[in-house]
């Protein structure tokens, strides 16, 4: 009976994760707490989930990455990557991105190239940004430190008393899979739309709200009389008046006090609003705001702005910037911008003040699409010793000279002692939510296995594909993991799939290693939906993509990925050694 209730509760957890109203941290911690209250996991085991060695390694790696992401490793030759034919440029970009992502944070790699690709004019950015994100995912499956998912699965393996995954143990399967998918990406990138900065849709990527203040000479006169019809590069599309939307706007429409005029058009032409007295853009005088520098940013995955509106936060004070436009994928958001709940991946057009670059919360909240980076880059000598130190730690761990935990701890201490990293930066960028999710996920996985729920599902899988034997169960576990990672994110998928995969391996009296690896590869196979992986969200709005663009390009990549993983994995790690 206990196992049944655990499975029902996990079904509810998955449903809430898919719904997306509550954050994964709230849901996972809530479920782990409820299991503890009902006596399904002891206090000691619950606390041990947060003291897991694999989780500690992940935390150190993320902190060290705060310095590594400032090393200008790719920027110096990024323009060279994109020269030549489109397919050759895509191939070079994917190979370099995957190589860097094997050792560096995927988000940092994509963030580094995001602005360069968006600004370049060699090829349409929409043909390159999605392959960039996919290549970062593919590079992550080639080493233990390539992605947090691998370290999460390693944490589960340690908790279950299994041998830990070594630094390059995943490479034998991961590298062939990555190369096969990159070749596929090079071919299918031609299926992606051309939405670059030269087409009309791109020039009308944002809406701008301007409120008509009391006393303005524009009040009581028509659109035609105020010469608001044929503006240079701008078009008046709607008027919001006392919660009533007027669209389309007639030339004879008379303006009232407190009307909100909504314009769309070319970003560089927004300064024409200065000519009209009494127009305020987001509560600020239009001439003050639009004389500032215009900067485009994307909301980061750990931003405190996610799921909040601009009116919920004092945006101007937080960043010394005003929001003059919001874009979500290829959709241009309008209406009352201050009341729109923001999402991770939304692109914001900011009119920034003189102190914008000095705010220390920028890197946590935004990825910049163009212009100067949000945090200072390392100098060449600093880059050499930072990258060299990290490479030494990786080599020492791979050669069993020094445990990865000890090496990363020493490197973190060196970064702090040298001033390249400060405690203030650690406090600002500390991955609280990720640690809470993974620790709670370890506890939930423990409950799923100890209650017998994982055994029930593994028996169901074995019975359903019994005529196919262990191969049928293997494929079934992979498909289950892939579906979960598409709908509830990769780390959550790994947490739910791992105990089931382990119970299935034991049911067939097989070596658990291929099943453990299967969960790691399956949990990184998110290619079809942009909302389950943070690098997909990073390119979603700058590339002006639609969900179907991911489905169109991601389906062949997902098929190649799955075919190579399922064919190669049992040959490298046999079921019965």
PyMOL commands that set and color helices and strands:
alter all, ss='L'
color gray80, all
select helices_A, chain A and resi 2-19+24-37+43-50+53-68+75-81+86-101+106-119+125-127+129-140+148-159+171-191+200-203+267-275+286-290+315-319+337-339+356-358+362-365+380-398+404-418+423-429+432-450+453-464+466-488+490-507+513-522+530-532+534-542+547-572
alter helices_A, ss='H'
color red, helices_A
select strands_A, chain A and resi 206-212+234-241+244-246+260-265+279-281+284-285+293-299+321-328+331-333+347-352+366-368
alter strands_A, ss='S'
color yellow, strands_A
deselect
rebuild
show_as cartoon
